[in-house]
């Protein structure tokens, strides 16, 4: 089964807004060096799995769509600016 997704925007914004991309083509830079498991001091030194082993995250990166923003967002102290 093939699905076609059409992204549209106001004609005056064409060329200004970044186009959507398949998630697998826009993996974040921090993902590759992230370990699959880490030691958690909060859990008494037990080994825990990271996002690299989380099925919903893996699905999102494998078959999802990224909608790039036109500016950077900063999340700090419970606020986004």
N, C-alpha and C positions, 0 to 999 in steps of 0.2 A: 504494500500500500504506500503510495507516494502522497505527500502533503505539500502543498504550495502555500507559502506565507507571503503576503504582499504588504510591504511597508509603505505607507503614504504619509506625506506631510504637506503643509501649506506650500503652494508653488513659490512664494517669496522666500521660503526658508530652504529650498533645495540648494544644495551646494554649501550651505552653512552648517547644517546638521550632519553629524557623522552617520554613515549607513550602519544598520544592524549587521552583525557578523555571527557566524556559527561559533559557539563557545569553544569548540576544540581548536579553532584557529586563532583564538584570542586568550589563551591561558595566561593567567597572571604570572609575573616574574617570580613571585615568592613561592609558587607551588612546586616547582622542580626541586629546589634544595630542601624543602620541608621533609623531615623524616617521617616514616610511616608509623613509628612508635616512639614515645618519650617516657621518661620516668617522672611520675607525679609525686612531688613531696607532700602535697595535700592528702594523697591517698597512702601515705606511709611508704613511699618508694616503689609502689606498684607500677608496672608498665601499662600505659594506656595507648590506644590507637588514636591517630590524628585524623584530620579531615581527609587525608589521602586514602583512608579505608572506610569512609562513610558512604554507603550506597546512594543516598539522595544527592550528595555533592558530586559523586562520580557521574551519576546520570545527568545532572545539570551541565557538567562540563562536557559530557559526551554528546548529548543531543539537544542542549539548550541553545538559546540565542542571547547574545550580549547586545545591549543597547548602550553604546558609548555616550557619555555626556559631553557637552561642549565646554565644560569647565571642571575644575577639581572641586570636590567636596571634602570638608574636614569635619570629622566627628570628634568632639572633645567635650568632656564634662557634661555629657548628656545632651549636647546641642550639635546641630549640623549647620555649618556655615560655608 
